[in-house]
Amino acid sequence: MAMPDTLRDFWSAFAQACGGADESHFYEAFAFGDSPALADELAALVLQGTKRATAGLLWAFQAEGKPLPKSGDLSIVTSGAGVPLCVIETLAVAIVPFDQVSADFAAAEGEGDGSLAFWRAAHSQFFGRECARLGRRFEPDMPVVCERFRKRYPPAGG
């Protein structure tokens, strides 16, 4: 995807801080969730180092004609208002049925109490909204894109 002009200064600061960054690895700029409040809450978890994974509905990627992230991709996480907050690097991506997402992955998402029960409850609600938007029905075995990442910028304490 093309780098939005409004984020070029942020990307330049990231590239300078890490000794260079190839823009061809830029995947996207995005806010987590489906509301500004949720975006801010989840971005704060990434900045704290608590959130190291995210899950998306494969059907949403397909409906938007969006390629899946891959290892080495770099994305800018924004606030709910679109302010760039950090750069994450995709480490691994797997497509897993919703009802087979692991407790380890749920813990890496870092939301709520970190339990699989919390993950399933919160993501049932979120994916339920996504399914409604896509004209699909929530299904226990629907395909979920499970992405693990690390925060690259700003560095810890930065």
Buried (B, 14 or more C-beta within 10 A) or exposed (E): EEBBEEBEEBBEBBBEBBEEBEEEEBBBBBBBBEEEEBBBBBBBBBBEEBBBBBBBBBBBBEBEEEEBBEEEBBBBBBBBEBEBBBBBBBBEBEEBEBEEBEEEBBBBBBBEEBEBEBBBEBBEEBBEBBBEEBEBEBEEEBBBBBBBBEBBBBEEEE
